[in-house]
Amino acid sequence: MGNIHGKDTRIENLVRKGLFSLGFRYRKNDKRYPGTPDIFLPNYKTVIFVNGCFWHGHEGCHLFHLPDKEYWKDKIAENRRRDERNVSKLLDQGFRVIIIWECAIRKKDDYVSLMLSLADEIRKGKNKLVVFPDDELKI
C-alpha cells in the first residue's frame, strides 16, 4: 500500500484540468478544512472530493469489489464513516460539497458532459450536497 498516493491522482488531475479550462480557480488539498478536500473553490464556497470507487466503497459500482479479508472490510467501512463525518462538518460550516466518483470520470465519452454539468452545478449553487454520477443523492 506504500505505492498508493492519496493526492494528485490521475482522476483528480483530470477534474482539475477540466475546471481550470472552464475558467475556475481553486486550491487543492487545503488542510484547513475537514477531510482535506481535493479541490476547494473559495469564490463559490464549494469543496470537491474526487473519490476512488474502491477506496471509498462505491456501492453498486463495477470498480468496487470488497475483498473477503476482514482487514479490507474494516478499512473500507472506516473510510466511509470518515467521509460521512467530514461531509457533515463541511455542510455544518456552510460549504457546498460535491463528490465525484471515479467511475463517472473514467467514462471518456461522458467526461465533457460531466465537466459541463459540474461547472453548471458550481455556478448555480442550488444544492448543498451533490454526488456524480447524478443517479446519486442531491440535497
N, C-alpha and C positions, 0 to 999 in steps of 0.2 A: 504493500500500500504506500510505500515511500515514494513511488513514482506518480501517485495521484496528486494533482495540484488543484487546490480549491479556488484559485484566482486565475483570471485571464485565460479561461478555457476557450476552445475554438468556437463554441456556440455563443459564449459571452461576447467574444470579439465580433462575431457576425452581427449581433444585435447592436453593439456599439457603433460599428461602421454604418449600419443602416440608419440609425438615429442621427449620426453626425451628417450623413449625406442628405438627410431631410431637414437639416438646419438646427437640430437640437444640440445644446451644450450641456455637459454633465460632469459629475465627479464619479470616479469609480472606487469601489471598495472603501467607502467612507466609514471609518471605525467609530465615529461619534454616534452612530445610530444602531439600534438593536438589529442584530443579525448581519451587520456589515453588508449593506445592500450592494449588489453587483453594480448597479447604476443608480445614481441619485441626481435628480433633475431639480435643482433648487428653485428655479423660476416657476415651477409647477407644483412644488412641494409634493413630489412624487418619487417613490422608490421602486426599483425594478429588481426582482430576483429572477435569475435565469437558472432554473433547476434541472439538474440531470435526472432523468426518469428513474434510473436505478438507485442513485444515492438518496433521493428524496421520496422514493416509494410511490411512484405514479400508478395508482391502481387502474387496472384495465388497459394499460399501455403495453404494446408489443415489445418495448425496450426494457420493461420491468419484469424480471423473473426472480422471485425470492428464493435464494438457495435454502437447502434443507438444514444447514448448520445453525444451531441456536445463536451463535455469535452474530451472524448476519441479521437474523430476525430482531435481535435486541438492538443492533446498531441502526437499522432502518427505522424501527419504532421510535428510538430516541431522536433520530433526525427529524421525524415527523412532529414529535412533541415540541422540539426546539423551534421548528419552523412556525408552528401554531402560536407559540408564546411570542416569538419575535413579531409576527404579523399583528397580533393583538396589541402589543405595546406600541407599534407604529401607528395603528389606527387610533388608539387612545391619545396619541400625541398629535393627531390631526393630519397625518400623512395619508396620501393615496398610495395604495400598494398594488403593484401589477406583478403577477407571477407568470413567467413564460416557461413552459415545459420544453425540454429538449426535442421531443417528438414533433412539436409544432414547427421548429426551426429546420429540422432535418428534411422536411418535405420541400425540395428545391422549387417545385412548381408553385408552392404556396408561400414561399419566402417573401416575395414582393407584396402580395396581398396582406400577409401578416404584418409587415413593416408599415404599410399604409393604414391598416386597422389600428395598430399600436399608436402611430402618430395621431390619428383621429381621436383615439381614446385619451391620450395625454392632453391634447389641446382642448377637448370638450370638458373634461374633468367632472363628468356626472357621477361616476361610480367610485366608491371608496375602495373597493376590492375588485380586481379584475383578474381572471385567470385565462390564459391562452393555452391550448386551443379553446375557442369560445363555446364549446359544448359544456364548459365548466361553469362555476358559480360567478355571478356578478352581483355585487351589493351596492 
